């Protein structure tokens, strides 16, 4: 298994349109790894895609990804689903007669399948692509695993039970992928064994305090603190999981942390002791090979 980070931004990607802050200006000038597209992962081996942000078409082309055995959606939020038309543009046959469309398996965990009819026209759009013959939607009951290329993929709910993380395991490696929304969650809440992880991929969380000076950045009564896990709380989860290596992603432009800032933060005694890396677009990680 190898994990490719197609996009490492969050609801706000970097650069934001029209923004002239130092982070966005640098990202426009220098591109990857300073720029970040929407949140998406590709797992080589089982060849699965996790989520389709707006830039999914661009991301797949940039990575040169050919075979996709299936796509798993973690939840309904627009930054994880609005690139779903990639299945039409990738799979439709507009030249052949009769047409021979490709068809991609779309795996929806139980609550995600329940949310699609109510959110963002998701059900209507996937019904359209199903009739078109470019997708096949497969609903997964909680507790059910999918085996692809000898890798077991098990979705499980987090504390906010509309969102799922994924445990991937084969005879050599054990990987946790939690694309977003860790608020209120801790590892002991998981319905399956998360010990002895080779790799954990987690969202960074919001920086309530400046990571270098300790200055408060978010008002203590700001609503975001009731909705999102903070960076400090994320570090508590990292400690509790005890994975050999942790990679943090879903890095929002609002954090105002550049690629260089995050590299500096990685070198801090606290983060280096936890073996934490901040992801960037196009990064590839092998769970059983030391990173760096």
BALOBA-1460 file (C-alpha; in Angstrom, 3 decimals):
// residues 292
<rec num="1" residu="x" x="0.000" y="0.000" z="0.000"/>
<rec num="2" residu="x" x="1.081" y="3.538" z="-0.780"/>
<rec num="3" residu="x" x="-0.933" y="6.607" z="0.145"/>
<rec num="4" residu="x" x="-0.917" y="9.468" z="-2.357"/>
<rec num="5" residu="x" x="-2.194" y="12.825" z="-1.153"/>
<rec num="6" residu="x" x="-4.006" y="14.195" z="-4.186"/>
<rec num="7" residu="x" x="-5.251" y="17.240" z="-2.274"/>
<rec num="8" residu="x" x="-4.394" y="18.440" z="1.227"/>
<rec num="9" residu="x" x="-6.483" y="21.584" z="1.636"/>
<rec num="10" residu="x" x="-9.821" y="21.792" z="3.375"/>
<rec num="11" residu="x" x="-13.021" y="23.738" z="2.843"/>
<rec num="12" residu="x" x="-10.751" y="26.668" z="1.979"/>
<rec num="13" residu="x" x="-8.003" y="25.700" z="-0.430"/>
<rec num="14" residu="x" x="-4.742" y="27.581" z="-0.964"/>
<rec num="15" residu="x" x="-4.665" y="29.999" z="-2.695"/>
<rec num="16" residu="x" x="-8.152" y="31.341" z="-2.180"/>
<rec num="17" residu="x" x="-9.521" y="33.233" z="-5.186"/>
<rec num="18" residu="x" x="-8.681" y="36.949" z="-5.032"/>
<rec num="19" residu="x" x="-6.932" y="36.668" z="-1.655"/>
<rec num="20" residu="x" x="-3.733" y="38.712" z="-1.343"/>
<rec num="21" residu="x" x="-2.467" y="37.353" z="1.986"/>
<rec num="22" residu="x" x="1.163" y="36.179" z="2.103"/>
<rec num="23" residu="x" x="0.120" y="32.505" z="2.056"/>
<rec num="24" residu="x" x="-2.011" y="32.852" z="-1.076"/>
<rec num="25" residu="x" x="0.438" y="35.110" z="-2.922"/>
<rec num="26" residu="x" x="3.264" y="32.640" z="-2.286"/>
<rec num="27" residu="x" x="1.071" y="29.708" z="-3.339"/>
<rec num="28" residu="x" x="0.239" y="31.395" z="-6.664"/>
<rec num="29" residu="x" x="3.870" y="32.196" z="-7.333"/>
<rec num="30" residu="x" x="5.402" y="28.875" z="-6.293"/>
<rec num="31" residu="x" x="2.671" y="26.271" z="-6.786"/>
<rec num="32" residu="x" x="3.015" y="22.839" z="-5.175"/>
<rec num="33" residu="x" x="3.914" y="22.214" z="-2.353"/>
<rec num="34" residu="x" x="2.825" y="25.717" z="-1.296"/>
<rec num="35" residu="x" x="-0.583" y="25.442" z="-2.985"/>
<rec num="36" residu="x" x="-3.262" y="23.035" z="-1.775"/>
<rec num="37" residu="x" x="-6.290" y="21.649" z="-3.596"/>
<rec num="38" residu="x" x="-9.325" y="20.026" z="-1.975"/>
<rec num="39" residu="x" x="-9.136" y="16.962" z="0.290"/>
<rec num="40" residu="x" x="-8.609" y="13.637" z="-1.476"/>
<rec num="41" residu="x" x="-6.458" y="10.514" z="-1.077"/>
<rec num="42" residu="x" x="-5.563" y="7.677" z="-3.420"/>
<rec num="43" residu="x" x="-4.429" y="4.337" z="-2.021"/>
<rec num="44" residu="x" x="-2.195" y="2.416" z="-4.404"/>
<rec num="45" residu="x" x="-2.525" y="-1.346" z="-4.060"/>
<rec num="46" residu="x" x="-6.283" y="-1.583" z="-3.649"/>
<rec num="47" residu="x" x="-6.380" y="1.427" z="-6.024"/>
<rec num="48" residu="x" x="-9.136" y="3.304" z="-4.237"/>
<rec num="49" residu="x" x="-9.986" y="6.974" z="-4.197"/>
<rec num="50" residu="x" x="-11.241" y="8.669" z="-1.042"/>
<rec num="51" residu="x" x="-13.561" y="11.607" z="-1.835"/>
<rec num="52" residu="x" x="-13.840" y="13.889" z="-4.866"/>
<rec num="53" residu="x" x="-13.318" y="17.615" z="-4.194"/>
<rec num="54" residu="x" x="-13.892" y="20.199" z="-6.914"/>
<rec num="55" residu="x" x="-10.398" y="19.649" z="-8.309"/>
<rec num="56" residu="x" x="-10.689" y="15.861" z="-8.570"/>
<rec num="57" residu="x" x="-10.302" y="15.850" z="-12.354"/>
<rec num="58" residu="x" x="-7.140" y="17.955" z="-12.111"/>
<rec num="59" residu="x" x="-5.772" y="15.839" z="-9.253"/>
<rec num="60" residu="x" x="-6.187" y="12.504" z="-11.032"/>
<rec num="61" residu="x" x="-4.562" y="13.859" z="-14.185"/>
<rec num="62" residu="x" x="-1.704" y="15.396" z="-12.226"/>
<rec num="63" residu="x" x="-1.037" y="12.092" z="-10.454"/>
<rec num="64" residu="x" x="-1.271" y="10.066" z="-13.673"/>
<rec num="65" residu="x" x="-3.734" y="7.675" z="-12.068"/>
<rec num="66" residu="x" x="-5.183" y="5.149" z="-14.499"/>
<rec num="67" residu="x" x="-6.893" y="2.279" z="-12.696"/>
<rec num="68" residu="x" x="-9.476" y="3.091" z="-10.006"/>
<rec num="69" residu="x" x="-11.075" y="0.041" z="-8.402"/>
<rec num="70" residu="x" x="-13.566" y="2.161" z="-6.489"/>
<rec num="71" residu="x" x="-14.244" y="5.385" z="-4.642"/>
<rec num="72" residu="x" x="-15.253" y="5.634" z="-0.986"/>
<rec num="73" residu="x" x="-17.014" y="8.762" z="0.263"/>
<rec num="74" residu="x" x="-16.327" y="9.750" z="3.869"/>
<rec num="75" residu="x" x="-19.268" y="12.175" z="4.201"/>
<rec num="76" residu="x" x="-21.478" y="14.544" z="2.237"/>
<rec num="77" residu="x" x="-19.685" y="17.874" z="2.741"/>
<rec num="78" residu="x" x="-19.143" y="19.843" z="-0.478"/>
<rec num="79" residu="x" x="-15.348" y="19.997" z="-0.189"/>
<rec num="80" residu="x" x="-15.370" y="16.182" z="-0.315"/>
<rec num="81" residu="x" x="-18.073" y="15.599" z="-2.960"/>
<rec num="82" residu="x" x="-18.403" y="18.495" z="-5.410"/>
<rec num="83" residu="x" x="-15.982" y="17.001" z="-7.924"/>
<rec num="84" residu="x" x="-18.241" y="13.984" z="-8.400"/>
<rec num="85" residu="x" x="-18.775" y="14.745" z="-12.104"/>
<rec num="86" residu="x" x="-15.274" y="13.346" z="-12.594"/>
<rec num="87" residu="x" x="-16.999" y="9.957" z="-12.969"/>
<rec num="88" residu="x" x="-18.903" y="11.196" z="-15.993"/>
<rec num="89" residu="x" x="-15.914" y="12.915" z="-17.601"/>
<rec num="90" residu="x" x="-13.629" y="9.942" z="-16.883"/>
<rec num="91" residu="x" x="-15.938" y="7.098" z="-17.827"/>
<rec num="92" residu="x" x="-18.258" y="8.191" z="-20.613"/>
<rec num="93" residu="x" x="-17.609" y="6.985" z="-24.160"/>
<rec num="94" residu="x" x="-18.574" y="9.770" z="-26.559"/>
<rec num="95" residu="x" x="-16.973" y="8.263" z="-29.672"/>
<rec num="96" residu="x" x="-17.915" y="4.607" z="-29.737"/>
<rec num="97" residu="x" x="-21.091" y="3.251" z="-31.287"/>
<rec num="98" residu="x" x="-22.584" y="1.599" z="-29.486"/>
<rec num="99" residu="x" x="-21.020" y="3.424" z="-26.535"/>
<rec num="100" residu="x" x="-18.924" y="1.372" z="-24.121"/>
<rec num="101" residu="x" x="-18.774" y="3.437" z="-20.961"/>
<rec num="102" residu="x" x="-16.472" y="2.529" z="-18.108"/>
<rec num="103" residu="x" x="-18.199" y="2.082" z="-14.760"/>
<rec num="104" residu="x" x="-16.657" y="2.910" z="-11.362"/>
<rec num="105" residu="x" x="-17.866" y="1.352" z="-8.116"/>
<rec num="106" residu="x" x="-18.920" y="4.024" z="-5.623"/>
<rec num="107" residu="x" x="-18.925" y="2.774" z="-2.031"/>
<rec num="108" residu="x" x="-21.183" y="4.660" z="0.376"/>
<rec num="109" residu="x" x="-21.052" y="3.856" z="4.105"/>
<rec num="110" residu="x" x="-24.499" y="3.559" z="5.680"/>
<rec num="111" residu="x" x="-24.982" y="7.112" z="6.956"/>
<rec num="112" residu="x" x="-23.418" y="8.649" z="3.859"/>
<rec num="113" residu="x" x="-25.948" y="6.736" z="1.756"/>
<rec num="114" residu="x" x="-28.742" y="8.098" z="3.964"/>
<rec num="115" residu="x" x="-27.454" y="11.659" z="3.677"/>
<rec num="116" residu="x" x="-27.018" y="11.736" z="-0.108"/>
<rec num="117" residu="x" x="-30.760" y="12.115" z="-0.882"/>
<rec num="118" residu="x" x="-30.960" y="15.139" z="1.441"/>
<rec num="119" residu="x" x="-27.766" y="17.009" z="0.576"/>
<rec num="120" residu="x" x="-26.447" y="19.019" z="-2.383"/>
<rec num="121" residu="x" x="-28.351" y="17.058" z="-5.042"/>
<rec num="122" residu="x" x="-25.969" y="14.157" z="-4.487"/>
<rec num="123" residu="x" x="-28.502" y="11.364" z="-4.902"/>
<rec num="124" residu="x" x="-29.998" y="12.920" z="-8.017"/>
<rec num="125" residu="x" x="-26.582" y="13.312" z="-9.615"/>
<rec num="126" residu="x" x="-25.457" y="9.761" z="-8.811"/>
<rec num="127" residu="x" x="-28.803" y="8.420" z="-10.069"/>
<rec num="128" residu="x" x="-28.122" y="10.277" z="-13.332"/>
<rec num="129" residu="x" x="-24.646" y="8.763" z="-13.636"/>
<rec num="130" residu="x" x="-26.009" y="5.317" z="-12.739"/>
<rec num="131" residu="x" x="-28.516" y="5.536" z="-15.612"/>
<rec num="132" residu="x" x="-25.695" y="6.771" z="-17.814"/>
<rec num="133" residu="x" x="-23.686" y="3.677" z="-16.916"/>
<rec num="134" residu="x" x="-20.646" y="5.519" z="-15.535"/>
<rec num="135" residu="x" x="-21.027" y="4.515" z="-11.861"/>
<rec num="136" residu="x" x="-22.405" y="1.695" z="-9.774"/>
<rec num="137" residu="x" x="-23.367" y="2.754" z="-6.250"/>
<rec num="138" residu="x" x="-22.804" y="0.176" z="-3.508"/>
<rec num="139" residu="x" x="-24.202" y="0.887" z="-0.035"/>
<rec num="140" residu="x" x="-22.262" y="-0.564" z="2.894"/>
<rec num="141" residu="x" x="-23.816" y="-1.446" z="6.220"/>
<rec num="142" residu="x" x="-21.836" y="-0.500" z="9.310"/>
<rec num="143" residu="x" x="-19.337" y="-3.184" z="10.260"/>
<rec num="144" residu="x" x="-18.955" y="-4.446" z="6.695"/>
<rec num="145" residu="x" x="-15.509" y="-4.579" z="5.086"/>
<rec num="146" residu="x" x="-14.647" y="-4.499" z="1.399"/>
<rec num="147" residu="x" x="-11.671" y="-6.547" z="0.196"/>
<rec num="148" residu="x" x="-9.791" y="-5.226" z="-2.808"/>
<rec num="149" residu="x" x="-6.423" y="-6.646" z="-3.893"/>
<rec num="150" residu="x" x="-6.020" y="-8.435" z="-0.540"/>
<rec num="151" residu="x" x="-6.614" y="-5.226" z="1.437"/>
<rec num="152" residu="x" x="-9.557" y="-5.073" z="3.842"/>
<rec num="153" residu="x" x="-11.193" y="-1.637" z="3.902"/>
<rec num="154" residu="x" x="-13.513" y="-1.033" z="6.853"/>
<rec num="155" residu="x" x="-15.451" y="2.246" z="7.214"/>
<rec num="156" residu="x" x="-16.478" y="3.232" z="10.736"/>
<rec num="157" residu="x" x="-18.315" y="6.202" z="12.207"/>
<rec num="158" residu="x" x="-16.598" y="8.937" z="14.139"/>
<rec num="159" residu="x" x="-18.131" y="10.912" z="17.030"/>
<rec num="160" residu="x" x="-20.122" y="13.026" z="14.583"/>
<rec num="161" residu="x" x="-21.789" y="10.019" z="13.086"/>
<rec num="162" residu="x" x="-22.405" y="11.434" z="9.611"/>
<rec num="163" residu="x" x="-18.684" y="11.108" z="8.888"/>
<rec num="164" residu="x" x="-16.546" y="7.994" z="8.494"/>
<rec num="165" residu="x" x="-12.919" y="7.036" z="8.844"/>
<rec num="166" residu="x" x="-11.417" y="3.958" z="7.185"/>
<rec num="167" residu="x" x="-9.192" y="1.195" z="8.528"/>
<rec num="168" residu="x" x="-7.111" y="-0.472" z="5.815"/>
<rec num="169" residu="x" x="-5.262" y="-3.680" z="6.599"/>
<rec num="170" residu="x" x="-3.397" y="-6.402" z="4.741"/>
<rec num="171" residu="x" x="-0.951" y="-9.041" z="5.933"/>
<rec num="172" residu="x" x="1.814" y="-6.440" z="6.298"/>
<rec num="173" residu="x" x="0.322" y="-3.063" z="7.109"/>
<rec num="174" residu="x" x="-2.410" y="-1.359" z="9.097"/>
<rec num="175" residu="x" x="-3.459" y="2.165" z="8.168"/>
<rec num="176" residu="x" x="-6.059" y="4.580" z="9.539"/>
<rec num="177" residu="x" x="-7.462" y="7.188" z="7.152"/>
<rec num="178" residu="x" x="-9.632" y="9.861" z="8.767"/>
<rec num="179" residu="x" x="-10.160" y="12.518" z="6.085"/>
<rec num="180" residu="x" x="-12.076" y="15.062" z="8.194"/>
<rec num="181" residu="x" x="-14.263" y="15.916" z="11.198"/>
<rec num="182" residu="x" x="-12.548" y="14.417" z="14.257"/>
<rec num="183" residu="x" x="-14.443" y="16.705" z="16.658"/>
<rec num="184" residu="x" x="-15.366" y="14.877" z="19.857"/>
<rec num="185" residu="x" x="-13.618" y="11.653" z="18.857"/>
<rec num="186" residu="x" x="-10.994" y="9.601" z="20.652"/>
<rec num="187" residu="x" x="-9.535" y="6.218" z="19.647"/>
<rec num="188" residu="x" x="-11.263" y="4.246" z="22.405"/>
<rec num="189" residu="x" x="-14.595" y="5.118" z="20.754"/>
<rec num="190" residu="x" x="-13.706" y="3.112" z="17.643"/>
<rec num="191" residu="x" x="-15.666" y="-0.133" z="17.141"/>
<rec num="192" residu="x" x="-12.538" y="-1.943" z="15.947"/>
<rec num="193" residu="x" x="-8.905" y="-2.397" z="16.951"/>
<rec num="194" residu="x" x="-6.755" y="0.641" z="16.189"/>
<rec num="195" residu="x" x="-3.635" y="-0.543" z="17.986"/>
<rec num="196" residu="x" x="-0.318" y="-1.150" z="16.214"/>
<rec num="197" residu="x" x="-1.017" y="1.249" z="13.362"/>
<rec num="198" residu="x" x="1.758" y="1.705" z="10.836"/>
<rec num="199" residu="x" x="0.277" y="4.990" z="9.664"/>
<rec num="200" residu="x" x="-2.490" y="7.341" z="10.759"/>
<rec num="201" residu="x" x="-3.757" y="10.078" z="8.447"/>
<rec num="202" residu="x" x="-5.730" y="12.733" z="10.317"/>
<rec num="203" residu="x" x="-7.060" y="16.256" z="9.726"/>
<rec num="204" residu="x" x="-4.833" y="18.897" z="11.274"/>
<rec num="205" residu="x" x="-7.539" y="20.710" z="13.229"/>
<rec num="206" residu="x" x="-7.896" y="24.454" z="13.716"/>
<rec num="207" residu="x" x="-5.130" y="26.470" z="15.343"/>
<rec num="208" residu="x" x="-6.806" y="28.102" z="18.325"/>
<rec num="209" residu="x" x="-3.380" y="29.415" z="19.343"/>
<rec num="210" residu="x" x="-0.371" y="30.436" z="17.257"/>
<rec num="211" residu="x" x="1.747" y="27.296" z="16.944"/>
<rec num="212" residu="x" x="4.983" y="29.238" z="17.514"/>
<rec num="213" residu="x" x="4.126" y="32.076" z="19.914"/>
<rec num="214" residu="x" x="1.117" y="30.688" z="21.771"/>
<rec num="215" residu="x" x="-0.896" y="33.834" z="21.012"/>
<rec num="216" residu="x" x="-4.649" y="33.240" z="20.888"/>
<rec num="217" residu="x" x="-5.908" y="33.352" z="17.307"/>
<rec num="218" residu="x" x="-9.565" y="32.353" z="17.709"/>
<rec num="219" residu="x" x="-11.924" y="34.016" z="20.175"/>
<rec num="220" residu="x" x="-12.844" y="31.497" z="22.906"/>
<rec num="221" residu="x" x="-16.547" y="31.955" z="22.122"/>
<rec num="222" residu="x" x="-16.142" y="31.517" z="18.357"/>
<rec num="223" residu="x" x="-18.570" y="28.931" z="16.975"/>
<rec num="224" residu="x" x="-15.813" y="27.044" z="15.157"/>
<rec num="225" residu="x" x="-14.517" y="25.725" z="18.493"/>
<rec num="226" residu="x" x="-17.870" y="23.972" z="18.989"/>
<rec num="227" residu="x" x="-17.636" y="22.361" z="15.568"/>
<rec num="228" residu="x" x="-14.002" y="21.543" z="14.862"/>
<rec num="229" residu="x" x="-11.228" y="19.743" z="16.702"/>
<rec num="230" residu="x" x="-8.318" y="22.024" z="17.534"/>
<rec num="231" residu="x" x="-4.721" y="21.315" z="16.622"/>
<rec num="232" residu="x" x="-3.899" y="20.730" z="20.303"/>
<rec num="233" residu="x" x="-6.741" y="18.202" z="20.552"/>
<rec num="234" residu="x" x="-5.502" y="16.512" z="17.388"/>
<rec num="235" residu="x" x="-2.116" y="16.025" z="19.043"/>
<rec num="236" residu="x" x="-3.912" y="14.323" z="21.946"/>
<rec num="237" residu="x" x="-5.470" y="11.907" z="19.438"/>
<rec num="238" residu="x" x="-2.049" y="11.294" z="17.883"/>
<rec num="239" residu="x" x="-0.648" y="10.380" z="21.302"/>
<rec num="240" residu="x" x="-3.582" y="8.098" z="22.079"/>
<rec num="241" residu="x" x="-3.313" y="6.264" z="18.747"/>
<rec num="242" residu="x" x="0.427" y="5.719" z="19.043"/>
<rec num="243" residu="x" x="0.881" y="5.054" z="15.319"/>
<rec num="244" residu="x" x="4.439" y="4.608" z="14.049"/>
<rec num="245" residu="x" x="3.932" y="7.602" z="11.771"/>
<rec num="246" residu="x" x="1.180" y="10.231" z="11.602"/>
<rec num="247" residu="x" x="0.459" y="12.491" z="8.640"/>
<rec num="248" residu="x" x="-1.753" y="15.545" z="9.118"/>
<rec num="249" residu="x" x="-3.805" y="16.853" z="6.207"/>
<rec num="250" residu="x" x="-6.976" y="18.924" z="5.563"/>
<rec num="251" residu="x" x="-4.935" y="22.089" z="6.117"/>
<rec num="252" residu="x" x="-7.075" y="25.205" z="5.759"/>
<rec num="253" residu="x" x="-5.875" y="28.470" z="4.237"/>
<rec num="254" residu="x" x="-7.266" y="30.235" z="7.321"/>
<rec num="255" residu="x" x="-4.486" y="28.655" z="9.415"/>
<rec num="256" residu="x" x="-2.038" y="30.998" z="7.645"/>
<rec num="257" residu="x" x="0.723" y="28.395" z="7.761"/>
<rec num="258" residu="x" x="2.892" y="27.992" z="4.681"/>
<rec num="259" residu="x" x="4.698" y="24.844" z="3.608"/>
<rec num="260" residu="x" x="7.871" y="26.245" z="5.185"/>
<rec num="261" residu="x" x="6.046" y="27.102" z="8.416"/>
<rec num="262" residu="x" x="4.782" y="23.536" z="8.682"/>
<rec num="263" residu="x" x="8.237" y="22.108" z="8.028"/>
<rec num="264" residu="x" x="9.536" y="24.284" z="10.857"/>
<rec num="265" residu="x" x="6.729" y="23.024" z="13.098"/>
<rec num="266" residu="x" x="7.567" y="19.405" z="12.256"/>
<rec num="267" residu="x" x="11.057" y="19.997" z="13.633"/>
<rec num="268" residu="x" x="9.765" y="21.149" z="17.017"/>
<rec num="269" residu="x" x="10.582" y="18.761" z="19.877"/>
<rec num="270" residu="x" x="6.905" y="17.943" z="20.494"/>
<rec num="271" residu="x" x="6.041" y="17.018" z="16.915"/>
<rec num="272" residu="x" x="9.303" y="15.306" z="16.082"/>
<rec num="273" residu="x" x="8.872" y="13.088" z="19.151"/>
<rec num="274" residu="x" x="5.474" y="12.041" z="17.775"/>
<rec num="275" residu="x" x="6.843" y="11.424" z="14.244"/>
<rec num="276" residu="x" x="4.359" y="13.793" z="12.620"/>
<rec num="277" residu="x" x="4.529" y="14.972" z="9.013"/>
<rec num="278" residu="x" x="2.295" y="17.587" z="7.393"/>
<rec num="279" residu="x" x="1.024" y="16.436" z="4.017"/>
<rec num="280" residu="x" x="1.309" y="18.389" z="0.791"/>
<rec num="281" residu="x" x="-0.318" y="17.886" z="-2.603"/>
<rec num="282" residu="x" x="1.387" y="15.054" z="-4.577"/>
<rec num="283" residu="x" x="3.080" y="13.589" z="-1.464"/>
<rec num="284" residu="x" x="3.309" y="9.775" z="-1.467"/>
<rec num="285" residu="x" x="3.808" y="7.786" z="1.739"/>
<rec num="286" residu="x" x="4.588" y="4.096" z="2.182"/>
<rec num="287" residu="x" x="3.319" y="2.956" z="5.600"/>
<rec num="288" residu="x" x="6.152" y="0.459" z="6.110"/>
<rec num="289" residu="x" x="9.044" y="2.573" z="4.816"/>
<rec num="290" residu="x" x="10.413" y="5.321" z="7.109"/>
<rec num="291" residu="x" x="9.456" y="8.723" z="5.721"/>
<rec num="292" residu="x" x="11.877" y="11.556" z="5.149"/>
